[in-house]
Every structure is written in C-alpha cells, then in structure tokens.
Amino acid sequence: MRLPVPGRCIVHIAMIMKKTILMLLLAITVASCASTSATMPELTLQHMTGESRSHADAYYHFMLGNLLEQDGDYDGAFKEYQRTEQLDPGSAEVALLLASLSLRRGDVEQGTVYAKKAVELAPDKANALLLLANIYTSKKKYDETAEIYRRVIAMEPKKEDTYIYLGSLYAGMKRWDEAIKTLKQLEKVNPNSLMAPYYMGRIYSDRQMFPEAIAEFKRAIAVRDDFEPAYTSLAFVYELQNQPASAIETYRRALAVNPHNMEVASRLGQLFIQQNSLDDALEQFKLLVANDPRNYDAYVKMGLIYAEKKQYERAKESFLVVSQAEPKDLKIKRYLASTLVALERYDEALAEYQAILNAAPDDTDILLQISYIYAQQKRTAQAIPLLAQAVRDQPGKAELYLYLANAHMDLEEYGRAAEVLKKGIELAPDRDDLMFTLAIAYEKQGRRDDMINALNKALELKPDNPDALNYLGYSYAEKGEKLDEAILLIKRALLLKPESGYIMDSLAWAYYQKGMLAEALDLMKKAVDKTRDDDPVMREHLGDIYFKRSEKAKAREQWLRSLELDPKNGKLKDRFRGAGFGDPDVLLKDLKPRKKSMK
C-alpha cells in the first residue's frame, strides 16, 4: 500500500504533535479506528490486518520525521523517514524527502541515490526531476542537468521557471546560442514573459553585446515598468558603455521604483563623484546615512567630498563619526588626521598619527606626516630623529633621504643635508630629484661649481626637469654669465611649466641682464600677477627694471614693497638710500600706521 501525500494537513497535525508523542499516537489511532457508533466493533491492534498496521506504522514514522525535521533535528528525521521507506518502499514522496534531507545533511551522494529513486518511482513528477537536476548541477554534470530540464519542459511546456533554469545553465556553459534559443522558445509560449527579455539582456551583457543587452532590458521594462532589476542592469550596461548621463537617469528611475534600494543610491553617489558632481553625490550619501546611521562607508564618502570642497570642519565631523564607531580602522584615522592638518589643528592631528604609529610602527608615511607637522610648528629639530629612524628602518627607500635632507636644510644644516643626499644618490643614482636638491645644498654652502655640476647631472638624468632647467638658467643670469644659454634653458623650463611665475621671473631677469628691458618689464609684470603670494625678490627685480628704465617713482614703489616683505634685505636698503629715495626704515615705520587706519 502506497503512503498518500498528507498535503497541508501534515503541518497542522505536526503542530499538534509538537506537544507530545502520546498526542500523536492518540490522534492517529482515534482518527483511524475509533467510532462513536455502538454497532461498530472496537478496533484494537489485535483486530488490525497486517496491511493496515503497516500503513499506520509508516504514517506514524512519517509524521514523527516531519516533526523532527521542523525542530531542526535532521539526523533524527532522516532515521524516521528511512523507517517510513522500509514500510512503504514504493512511495516517491518519501524518497524525495530523503533526497532533500540528505542534501541538507551535506550528503550529496546519498541525496543522488534517493533523488534517482524518486524519479524512477514517479518519472512524470517534475519536482523530483528538478531536485535531481539541482544535484547534477552541484556535481557539475551540466549535460545531464540540461537533459532533465528539457524533459520537464516537454512535460510542462508552460512552466516558465524551467526555461529560465535551462537558459541560465546554457549561458553558464557558454552555449550562448542555445541559451538565447531557449528564452525565445519561452517567449513563444508566453509572449508577455518578463523574464525572457530580462535574462536575454543579462546574457548579451555577459557577452559584451551591449546594444543588444540595452534593447532587451528596455523590452523587459516595457512589459513591466516597475521591474527594478531591469533598471539596475540597464544602468550598469550604460556605465560599461561609458554613458554616465544615461546610467544616472536609469538609476534614478530604479530609485523611483524602490526608494529604499540603498545599493542603487550608493552606486548613484559614486557615479556623481566620477562626474565631479560633488553636490549631487553628497545628497545621495546623506540619503544613505539618513536611512542607516551605521552606513559608515557613506560617512567616509561624505568626508572625502567635504575635504575636496575644502569644507574641512564638515569633513572632520564625518570622519569622526566613523573613527568613534571603528576606532581600530587606521585608514579612517589617516583621513581624520589629514583633515585636522588642513584645519591647522596640529596637536590633534599628532595624536591621531601617533595612534596609527603605535598600531603600525613600521609605517614610514606616518613618520613623514608627523615630521611635516613638526615643520609647520617650527619644530623641525624634533622631526629629524623620526626621519633618521625611517631611513635606518627602510634604507632602500630613496625618498626618505630627500625628506631628511630637506629637514636639515630647514635648519640651515646644509653640510649635513648634502651628506644625506649623497648617501641617497649612492642608493638610487638615477633619482634626478636627489641630485637637484644636492645642487641647492651646494649653493647654500657657497659651492657654486659643485652646484653647476650637480644641476647638469640632474639634467642628464631628466632633461625635461623644469626646476633644474630654471635653476641652472637663473644661476647663469644672476651672474650675467652665458646669457644666451641661460635664456634657452629658462625658455625650455617655461614651456614645461607655462604658468609658473617664478620661471617667468628668471627669464625676465635674464632679459634684464642682456639689456632687453621692454621684454623684461612685460614678463616681470606677468610674473608678479601669476604668483599667488607676493614675493620680495620679484618686487626687487621689478624695481630694478624700472630703475634701469629711469622710471624712478615706480622703482621706489617696488623696492619699498620688497623691503616691506623682507625688511632684512640690507643691500636693497643701501641701494634705496643711494638712489636718493630716503631712509627705508623710516618709510616702513610710516607705512604701518597708515595700513592700520586703512583697515
């Protein structure tokens, strides 16, 4: 006798049975045997036939197995289902349950045996076939899987899911044409299918056939204009096609369908960043944190946007939220520290960098950041031990020698700077920046010939180094030497950095030395305009040009401005007096109260 499928009543009976096994036994015996009719004989176990007793036992073990399965006792349930199978070996339903439970227990081979048995007992049972297909897929027996799907389609041609399974399987096997053919077959069965064009779009997208993918996703949207996956897939294809405007518009339509899709909101924010639409991006990330205050990634993005917009206080607030929530995240501490540096809150920044250094003592970059802060605080002497330690820890890192040398130069320790640079050059003889900085150290020591040699070596290493070209050209122009060569060198530098006011100043001075006063004046005016911070040397040079052109009033004005910026320039003060322009110290004192009254 085959065990009937209990259907929905199983769940109902099982819920009752959870209270006690005794209630199960009573429910079975009462439901099966009891009668209120006085004329009916009492049915006891002694009166039951072998067949009816076998059926009752099978049903009992089946229900007990169902109860245990619902309680999560899969091993116990499996044993009860096995007893059921022994009592009713011809039940496809029990074989199917044993197959499913075997898979839950991680026994794929046993699951395969029972799934095959279920199919043998009920060859027209679609769910048994589909379970066996899933098993074959997990075992990478894709041809067998495909055969089963085709069999199910032949049995149930209107079952849409099976076409999707088969099409996706073919796509995974890179049998693209068969995948598309299967989905088109689905459309013939169901011309209004939503999933057929959607999955064809995904297949075309995987094959990088983007125009075809776009067309299919649009067809899916035409079938149902609130189908969110089609919008997100279409937007992603637009991204791959480098069509950001279309991608943004499509993501917005996806959000209109589902405003709570935070993944889409995040993607949209990222797209806005890529398009440099920072305000729009900011709005998206604000939406994300409003929806989920623990979305720390959104806070990080907001902080980076605020930093880019130079709204450092807001950037700090965003990074602080994340840092407090995730105090061990060193990357966030870096962001927070660099923002504090931008706010010139150096002591707070030092505390953050020190915390990073405690966690990552070999992080050379943090040592450099701390050294930079010391330099800003006029505490360069404290930076030198840190930089020296970094050099010792990572002797193969050439740029560390550069940083240490610059720190020595800030302290006017030019000899020590030169020694550090020489060691760096021994390590990395192809680094033109080390050679260029060595040239500056030589100049500060008054070693002009060594400076010229070092500059030429830097240019041998990198002929298009604009700083070395300018420095060498100006060195000649300053002394009135090799003026034609100086002009050529500086012009080459200016071609490489056409907006540099300092290079313009060098070229103007070379023109001045050569007697080309009109050219010198025009270029020097441009140099002053181009330089964001007023420069005393440029003002002095402009005054020199005016003086040479006998424009004394303008020369006096420029020289006085230069002395205002650099009151310690004794040579210019002497020239100022010698030109009959008066006592510059008195004039500078007179300028200060005037400026206060103007303010």
NUMAR-991280 format. One line per 5 residues: number of its first residue (from 1); their letters; for each residue x, y, z of C-alpha. Coordinates in steps of 0.05 Angstrom, whole numbers, plus 5000, padded with zeros to 4 digits. Layout:
BEGIN
NUM	A	X/Y/Z  ... $
END
This chain:
BEGIN
1	MRLPV	5000/5000/5000  5029/5069/4980  5032/5124/5031  4986/5182/5010  5013/5253/5007 $
6	PGRCI	4988/5286/5070  4989/5356/5039  4974/5416/5083  4945/5373/5138  5016/5349/5155 $
11	VHIAM	5035/5417/5180  4972/5423/5221  4979/5354/5252  5053/5365/5264  5039/5429/5302 $
16	IMKKT	4993/5390/5347  5043/5334/5354  5097/5381/5380  5066/5378/5448  5075/5303/5460 $
21	ILMLL	5086/5238/5424  5027/5210/5463  4981/5260/5430  5008/5237/5362  4991/5164/5378 $
26	LAITV	4922/5183/5403  4909/5227/5342  4929/5170/5294  4890/5115/5330  4829/5158/5343 $
31	ASCAS	4827/5186/5272  4838/5118/5241  4800/5070/5285  4752/5099/5336  4678/5101/5325 $
36	TSATM	4621/5131/5366  4572/5081/5337  4551/5028/5386  4542/4979/5329  4614/4985/5305 $
41	PELTL	4662/4936/5339  4720/4965/5377  4783/4964/5333  4846/4945/5371  4916/4927/5349 $
46	QHMTG	4895/4855/5354  4839/4866/5303  4884/4903/5251  4906/4869/5188  4980/4867/5170 $
51	ESRSH	4969/4917/5114  4932/4967/5158  4983/4961/5213  5040/4972/5164  5004/5034/5137 $
56	ADAYY	4993/5061/5207  5066/5049/5226  5091/5083/5163  5046/5142/5175  5070/5147/5247 $
61	HFMLG	5144/5147/5228  5129/5196/5171  5095/5245/5218  5148/5237/5271  5202/5251/5219 $
66	NLLEQ	5164/5313/5197  5161/5337/5269  5235/5326/5280  5252/5360/5214  5213/5422/5235 $
71	DGDYD	5251/5422/5301  5317/5421/5263  5336/5350/5283  5355/5328/5213  5390/5264/5234 $
76	GAFKE	5330/5241/5275  5283/5260/5219  5325/5222/5169  5321/5158/5210  5245/5164/5216 $
81	YQRTE	5238/5175/5141  5282/5114/5128  5235/5073/5172  5177/5100/5132  5211/5079/5068 $
86	QLDPG	5223/5009/5095  5149/5003/5110  5127/5036/5045  5184/5027/4994  5142/5048/4935 $
91	SAEVA	5129/5120/4958  5162/5171/4912  5145/5225/4962  5185/5192/5017  5244/5181/4970 $
96	LLLAS	5241/5255/4952  5240/5275/5025  5300/5231/5039  5337/5262/4979  5323/5333/5004 $
101	LSLRR	5343/5316/5075  5407/5282/5051  5427/5346/5017  5412/5386/5079  5458/5340/5118 $
106	GDVEQ	5512/5351/5065  5510/5280/5037  5505/5293/4962  5517/5221/4941  5462/5194/4985 $
111	GTVYA	5417/5251/4961  5432/5229/4889  5411/5157/4904  5344/5178/4934  5330/5230/4880 $
116	KKAVE	5341/5178/4826  5295/5130/4863  5241/5184/4867  5247/5195/4792  5244/5120/4778 $
121	LAPDK	5181/5113/4821  5148/5176/4792  5181/5192/4724  5129/5245/4710  5139/5282/4776 $
126	ANALL	5171/5350/4759  5195/5367/4828  5234/5302/4833  5266/5315/4766  5284/5386/4785 $
131	LLANI	5315/5364/4850  5358/5314/4812  5376/5369/4763  5400/5413/4821  5442/5355/4846 $
136	YTSKK	5473/5345/4778  5488/5420/4774  5524/5417/4841  5565/5359/4814  5579/5398/4750 $
141	KYDET	5543/5346/4708  5515/5401/4664  5495/5357/4604  5453/5312/4649  5422/5374/4681 $
146	AEIYR	5404/5403/4613  5372/5337/4592  5328/5337/4654  5307/5410/4642  5288/5393/4570 $
151	RVIAM	5248/5334/4596  5210/5378/4646  5196/5429/4591  5167/5374/4548  5123/5352/4606 $
156	EPKKE	5102/5421/4628  5113/5469/4569  5081/5528/4605  5126/5524/4666  5167/5588/4657 $
161	DTYIY	5219/5575/4711  5246/5514/4675  5262/5554/4613  5299/5604/4656  5338/5548/4690 $
166	LGSLY	5358/5517/4624  5375/5584/4591  5418/5604/4651  5452/5535/4650  5469/5543/4576 $
171	AGMKR	5496/5613/4590  5540/5586/4646  5566/5534/4597  5578/5590/4546  5530/5557/4499 $
176	WDEAI	5503/5625/4483  5461/5609/4422  5425/5553/4457  5412/5599/4517  5380/5652/4473 $
181	KTLKQ	5341/5599/4434  5312/5571/4499  5290/5640/4522  5259/5656/4455  5223/5590/4459 $
186	LEKVN	5195/5615/4525  5170/5678/4491  5133/5636/4440  5097/5600/4497  5087/5665/4536 $
191	PNSLM	5093/5727/4491  5085/5772/4553  5142/5739/4591  5180/5788/4633  5238/5743/4649 $
196	APYYM	5254/5722/4578  5278/5791/4554  5310/5805/4622  5353/5742/4621  5370/5753/4547 $
201	GRIYS	5394/5822/4567  5438/5791/4620  5467/5741/4571  5481/5795/4519  5513/5838/4574 $
206	DRQMF	5559/5780/4595  5579/5773/4522  5593/5848/4519  5540/5855/4465  5517/5919/4497 $
211	PEAIA	5469/5948/4445  5431/5881/4445  5431/5880/4521  5403/5951/4525  5347/5932/4476 $
216	EFKRA	5327/5871/4517  5327/5907/4584  5284/5961/4553  5236/5907/4528  5232/5879/4599 $
221	IAVRD	5215/5948/4626  5162/5955/4572  5130/5892/4598  5132/5917/4670  5155/5988/4684 $
226	DFEPA	5165/5974/4758  5214/5916/4748  5273/5942/4787  5326/5891/4766  5318/5912/4693 $
231	YTSLA	5332/5984/4711  5394/5968/4752  5421/5920/4699  5408/5971/4644  5443/6026/4684 $
236	FVYEL	5503/5981/4695  5508/5969/4620  5506/6044/4608  5564/6050/4657  5603/5998/4618 $
241	QNQPA	5587/6036/4554  5615/6100/4586  5547/6134/4582  5544/6164/4652  5485/6210/4638 $
246	SAIET	5442/6151/4616  5466/6110/4675  5449/6165/4724  5379/6174/4694  5366/6099/4696 $
251	YRRAL	5390/6091/4768  5344/6149/4786  5285/6111/4754  5305/6050/4794  5303/6091/4858 $
256	AVNPH	5234/6118/4838  5211/6045/4835  5245/6028/4901  5268/6088/4942  5296/6041/4995 $
261	NMEVA	5348/6008/4950  5409/6036/4984  5456/5997/4939  5429/6036/4879  5434/6102/4919 $
266	SRLGQ	5506/6086/4935  5522/6069/4862  5489/6134/4840  5530/6173/4890  5594/6141/4864 $
271	LFIQQ	5574/6159/4793  5564/6232/4813  5634/6232/4844  5663/6205/4778  5627/6262/4742 $
276	NSLDD	5653/6312/4793  5581/6328/4811  5600/6332/4884  5537/6366/4910  5493/6313/4877 $
281	ALEQF	5538/6258/4905  5534/6289/4974  5458/6287/4972  5459/6212/4956  5506/6196/5013 $
286	KLLVA	5464/6239/5061  5404/6197/5040  5443/6134/5056  5462/6156/5127  5392/6182/5139 $
291	NDPRN	5366/6113/5121  5421/6077/5160  5461/6117/5211  5511/6059/5213  5528/6064/5140 $
296	YDAYV	5599/6085/5155  5621/6077/5082  5573/6134/5065  5603/6177/5120  5672/6165/5092 $
301	KMGLI	5649/6186/5022  5617/6248/5052  5682/6265/5088  5723/6258/5025  5674/6302/4986 $
306	YAEKK	5675/6355/5041  5751/6353/5040  5752/6361/4965  5706/6421/4972  5754/6447/5026 $
311	QYERA	5698/6444/5078  5746/6414/5128  5704/6423/5190  5648/6381/5160  5698/6331/5134 $
316	KESFL	5726/6324/5204  5656/6312/5232  5642/6257/5181  5708/6222/5193  5699/6228/5269 $
321	VVSQA	5633/6190/5266  5668/6131/5233  5730/6135/5276  5689/6132/5340  5649/6073/5314 $
326	EPKDL	5710/6037/5286  5769/6060/5329  5817/6007/5300  5807/6029/5228  5875/6061/5212 $
331	KIKRY	5852/6086/5144  5798/6129/5176  5848/6155/5226  5891/6177/5168  5833/6214/5136 $
336	LASTL	5816/6247/5203  5888/6266/5216  5899/6297/5147  5835/6337/5156  5859/6363/5223 $
341	VALER	5924/6383/5189  5884/6422/5137  5848/6456/5195  5917/6471/5226  5897/6434/5289 $
346	YDEAL	5965/6403/5292  5965/6375/5363  5900/6336/5349  5929/6311/5284  5993/6289/5320 $
351	AEYQA	5950/6249/5369  5916/6212/5312  5982/6199/5275  6014/6174/5340  5956/6125/5349 $
356	ILNAA	5969/6099/5279  6043/6094/5292  6030/6054/5356  5990/6004/5316  6036/6004/5255 $
361	PDDTD	6106/6024/5279  6137/6010/5210  6091/6058/5174  6142/6106/5144  6088/6151/5114 $
366	ILLQI	6063/6167/5184  6133/6188/5205  6134/6235/5146  6067/6265/5165  6090/6276/5236 $
371	SYIYA	6153/6308/5210  6112/6354/5166  6071/6376/5227  6134/6390/5266  6160/6432/5209 $
376	QQKRT	6094/6472/5208  6101/6482/5282  6173/6506/5273  6196/6444/5310  6237/6415/5253 $
381	AQAIP	6291/6393/5302  6242/6342/5331  6227/6315/5261  6299/6297/5246  6304/6237/5294 $
386	LLAQA	6240/6209/5265  6264/6216/5194  6332/6188/5212  6297/6128/5243  6256/6119/5180 $
391	VRDQP	6320/6118/5138  6350/6066/5184  6287/6023/5182  6280/6027/5107  6348/6042/5078 $
396	GKAEL	6324/6023/5008  6272/6079/5005  6307/6135/4968  6255/6189/4981  6268/6184/5056 $
401	YLYLA	6337/6213/5044  6304/6271/5008  6257/6285/5067  6313/6281/5118  6358/6327/5076 $
406	NAHMD	6302/6378/5069  6293/6378/5145  6367/6392/5154  6362/6448/5103  6304/6479/5141 $
411	LEEYG	6352/6483/5200  6406/6512/5154  6448/6450/5165  6469/6448/5092  6530/6405/5101 $
416	RAAEV	6490/6350/5136  6437/6356/5082  6490/6345/5029  6518/6283/5064  6448/6253/5070 $
421	LKKGI	6435/6267/4996  6500/6235/4975  6480/6171/5011  6413/6173/4976  6447/6182/4908 $
426	ELAPD	6492/6122/4922  6429/6081/4934  6389/6110/4875  6437/6142/4825  6380/6152/4775 $
431	RDDLM	6339/6199/4820  6344/6268/4789  6306/6299/4848  6361/6278/4896  6414/6308/4851 $
436	FTLAI	6374/6372/4843  6366/6380/4918  6441/6368/4927  6453/6426/4879  6412/6471/4924 $
441	AYEKQ	6450/6448/4985  6516/6464/4950  6491/6533/4931  6472/6547/5004  6543/6529/5023 $
446	GRRDD	6571/6576/4970  6598/6518/4928  6577/6546/4861  6619/6500/4817  6592/6439/4853 $
451	MINAL	6522/6467/4846  6530/6475/4770  6558/6404/4763  6500/6375/4804  6449/6413/4762 $
456	NKALE	6479/6387/4698  6478/6316/4725  6405/6325/4745  6390/6346/4673  6428/6286/4646 $
461	LKPDN	6382/6242/4686  6320/6280/4666  6329/6331/4610  6258/6358/4619  6264/6374/4693 $
466	PDALN	6235/6445/4693  6262/6462/4762  6333/6442/4744  6329/6480/4677  6304/6542/4712 $
471	YLGYS	6354/6538/4769  6413/6530/4722  6389/6584/4676  6378/6633/4733  6446/6616/4763 $
476	YAEKG	6478/6640/4698  6432/6700/4691  6443/6723/4763  6518/6729/4749  6508/6757/4679 $
481	EKLDE	6542/6694/4650  6524/6654/4589  6462/6696/4579  6441/6665/4513  6447/6595/4543 $
486	AILLI	6410/6619/4605  6353/6645/4563  6347/6580/4525  6348/6539/4589  6295/6581/4622 $
491	KRALL	6251/6582/4560  6253/6506/4559  6231/6507/4632  6174/6555/4616  6149/6510/4561 $
496	LKPES	6143/6454/4612  6111/6499/4665  6079/6557/4627  6040/6583/4687  6099/6588/4734 $
501	GYIMD	6111/6660/4757  6179/6641/4786  6204/6616/4718  6177/6680/4686  6217/6719/4737 $
506	SLAWA	6280/6681/4718  6271/6695/4644  6254/6768/4657  6318/6775/4697  6359/6743/4641 $
511	YYQKG	6327/6793/4592  6346/6849/4641  6418/6826/4645  6420/6824/4569  6392/6895/4564 $
516	MLAEA	6325/6873/4536  6287/6919/4583  6220/6922/4547  6215/6846/4545  6239/6842/4617 $
521	LDLMK	6186/6891/4641  6128/6857/4606  6148/6788/4632  6163/6812/4702  6094/6843/4708 $
526	KAVDK	6063/6777/4688  6107/6740/4738  6082/6785/4795  6010/6774/4773  6018/6699/4767 $
531	TRDDD	6049/6690/4836  5995/6680/4889  6038/6701/4948  6074/6768/4940  6148/6754/4931 $
536	PVMRE	6202/6803/4954  6253/6781/4902  6203/6793/4845  6186/6862/4872  6260/6878/4877 $
541	HLGDI	6272/6855/4805  6213/6896/4780  6241/6957/4816  6309/6944/4785  6278/6943/4715 $
546	YFKRS	6240/7007/4728  6304/7040/4755  6343/7019/4694  6288/7049/4651  6294/7114/4692 $
551	EKAKA	6223/7106/4719  6246/7126/4788  6178/7134/4823  6157/7064/4802  6225/7036/4821 $
556	REQWL	6219/7068/4890  6149/7038/4899  6171/6968/4881  6234/6969/4923  6195/6994/4983 $
561	RSLEL	6144/6938/4974  6201/6888/4971  6231/6915/5036  6163/6912/5068  6161/6838/5053 $
566	DPKNG	6234/6827/5072  6258/6881/5120  6325/6846/5130  6350/6859/5059  6407/6905/5077 $
571	KLKDR	6435/6910/5006  6369/6936/4978  6364/6986/5035  6432/7013/5015  6412/7019/4942 $
576	FRGAG	6347/7052/4963  6385/7106/5002  6437/7112/4947  6383/7126/4896  6360/7185/4938 $
581	FGDPD	6294/7153/4957  6302/7168/5032  6310/7125/5093  6272/7059/5081  6267/7044/5156 $
586	VLLKD	6231/7109/5169  6186/7099/5109  6169/7028/5130  6151/7052/5201  6106/7105/5169 $
591	LKPRK	6072/7052/5127  6048/7011/5187  6002/7064/5219  5974/7081/5150  5955/7009/5138 $
596	KSMK	5921/7005/5206  5880/7067/5193  5860/7040/5124  5836/6976/5157 $
END
